[in-house]
Amino acid sequence: MSSLFAVSCAPSTVYGVVFYASPETQVNEVGLYIASVMAYVYMCTNPFIYATKFDPVKRVLLDLIPFKKSTQPHEGTEMT
């Protein structure tokens, strides 16, 4: 998960540091657009990563899913 963060957010961070360190530097707009899109992709995938990797989040999400409990016993079991 941290590798995805590093790969997707590093380019926009580098662009930001270069731009603020020397404002007269020309910034490639296409590269900046691609770096921004990569950061947004990470932000969009992050909730799904948490939902699949971390048990506390997974348990809460599973508790939110409504399901109907069967009141009848399964076939082959006897009620006493």
N, C-alpha and C positions, 0 to 999 in steps of 0.2 A: 504494500500500500504506500509506503513512503517512497519507494522508487517511482511509482506513478506520479506522485506529487512532485518529485525532483525533476522528472522528465517533462512534465506538462507546465510547471510554473517557472522553471529556471529561465526559459527564453524571455518571458515578459519581465522578469526581475532584472535580467541583464540589460534589456532595452531601457528600463527605467533608470538603472544606475548610470548607464552611458549618457542618457539624455540629461539627467540632472547634474552629472559631474561636469559636462561641458555642453551647454545649451547650443553652441554654434555648430555642433556636430550634426551632420545630415543623417536623419533616420530613414531607413527604407520602410515605406508605408506598408508594402506587401508583407515584409517580415514581421512588422509590428502587428498587422492583422492576423497573421498565422499564429503568432505567439499568444495573442489575446484569445483566439479560438481554442487553442490548446488549454489555456487556463480555464475557460468556460467548460470545456469537456470534462476536465477534472472535477469541477464543482458539480456537474450533473451526475457523474458516476460515483461520487463520494457517498451519497446516501445508500446506494445499492451495495457498495463495498461494506459499509457498516451493517446493513441488514443481513448480509450473508456470512460475515466473518466473526462478529462479536455476539456471543451467546446472550448477554443481557438484552441487547436490542432485539435479537431474534425472538426471545421469549415474549417480550412486550408486544411485538408485531403479531406473533401467533395468537396471543391472547385477545387481540383486537379483531381477529377474524371470527365472525359468528358461525357457529355450526350447530346443527341440530343433534342433540343427544338422543339416542334411541332408548326408549323405555322398555322395549321388548327384549327378552334374552335372545342371544344368538342361537341358531339351530344347533341341536346336539347338546345343549346344556339344559339341565333340569332345574326347575324352581322347586324349592322345598318349603 
